[in-house]
Amino acid sequence: MTEQEIQIILEKQRKYFATGQTIPVSYRLEMLKKLKESIIKHESDLNEALQKDLGKSRMESYMCEVGLTLSELTWMQKHLKGLAKEKRVPTPLAQFAARSFQSPAPYGTVLIMSPWNYPVPLTLDPLIDAIAAGNTVVVKPSAYAPATSTVMKQILEDCFPQKYVALITGGRAENQALLHQRFDKIFFTGGKTVGKEVLRHAAEYLTPVTLELGGKSPCIVDHTAKIPLTAKRIVFGKYLNCGQTCVAPDYILCDRRICQDLIEAIKKEIRIQFGKNPLKNPDYGKIINEKHFQRLLGLIQKDKLVCGGQSDSSALRIAPSVMRDVTWEDAVMEDEIFGPILPVLTYDSLDEAIRTVESHPHPLALYFFSEDKAAQKKILDLCHFGGGCINDTIIHLATSAMPFGGVGESGMGGYHGKSGFDTFTHTRSIVDKKTWMDLSIRYQKYTRLKEKMLRLFLR
């Protein structure tokens, strides 16, 4: 799509928003209902597309893609009326007589740019929130998951005219054309490098931005952890979607005393969950493309490999792999891995582990396995990260009751549920001042009596 065509769509959306059609809550609920019906109608198409793009099984597609999206949509349908209401707040005595309230208002025309690894929820969840907030929306999914993008385009075209919601396919040219436009809000999920570019373009118009990025999310395991259960939950979180998850445990930081036991438990759990030959497991996914496949193979050090390492270039599959005795100088620790390679590092004290985590950019997620309540509190008090779990991995994002987002280099802002509604909403502070009386204290001429009254009101 050309930049001129994008401009035409934007102009149509601005005109449509200006009519006020998107403002009534009844209209927003009607649109959410249409979207839900269309998603359900196209569920089998989404399953096929996700299998083609990422090798996802039907079970994984529903658990991590379609089901999560429908859950967010249902939550928003249930709570939207309450979220959209004006909220009365106390009025200071000095402003008597008046009514003060907070009034939520949509930003206007917003841009949502989504990645390829979980293309359905990372595209449609923020769209749900933006519609619920009353905006018109331009959606730009990643070109790396073309089959899924095609189905999502059909889903949205079944529901909405382009003047309300438009999905634009394409690659870098379309991304650049979009970023050159003026939006009222930009929501971006992806890598740190592109995130910085989005922020630079947004700064030209002072456009508010939400960035959902990533980083090297640590998984700390102390000596009190229940090793078999810990291994089971780490293996699930790390190798889900072939490791291509922004909140996957990027590396293990393990108490040296239990390191070998944990590695053996992880190796055992990989066999249990994926079989003796994971490359032949029909429910195990694939790497998104050849470029990332080759990048990941380059991170595997055979001399440090204790499990996995096998690959199938024809299917773009890499077996769940574990490396031990890894250091921060190794290539696998330079950037977010985003694949099925799990480095294991060790520490001698919890303070050392905390210093290690805090000496690197704040991650999107942190996981801590421990039965020690004091240690759990210490990690939460002293480590900075977007969100995480105690004694589990990745499940913290699978709820509309809590915001999901990063901090520092892992992002800014959040969404899901109320946080998602707030992300696409500007909350206006309004004072409705009454006209049947008017305190003269604020007007000149100033007197000592007025000053005494002012001090009484404002103390």
Secondary structure, 3 states (H helix, E strand, C coil): CCHHHHHHHHHHHHHHHHCCCCCCHHHHHHHHHHHHHHHHHCHHHHHHHHHHHHCCCHHHHHHHHHHHHHHHHHHHHHHHHHHHCCEEECCCHHHCCEEEEEEEEECCEEEEECCCCCCCHHHHHHHHHHHHHCCEEEEECCCCCHHHHHHHHHHHHHHCCCCCEEECCCCHHHHHHHHCCCCCEEEEECCHHHHHHHHHHHHHHCCCEEEECCCCCEEEECCCCCHHHHHHHHHHHHHHHHHCCCCCCCEEEEEHHHHHHHHHHHHHHHHHHHCCCHHHCCCCCCCCCHHHHHHHHCCCCHHHEEECCCEECCCCEECCEEECCCCCCCHHHCCCCCCCEEEEEEECCHHHHHHHHHCCCCCCEEEEECCCHHHHHHHHHHCCCCEEEECCCCHHHCCCCCCEECCHHHEECEECHHHHHHHCEEEEEEEEECCCCCCHHHCCCCCHHHHHHHHHHHC
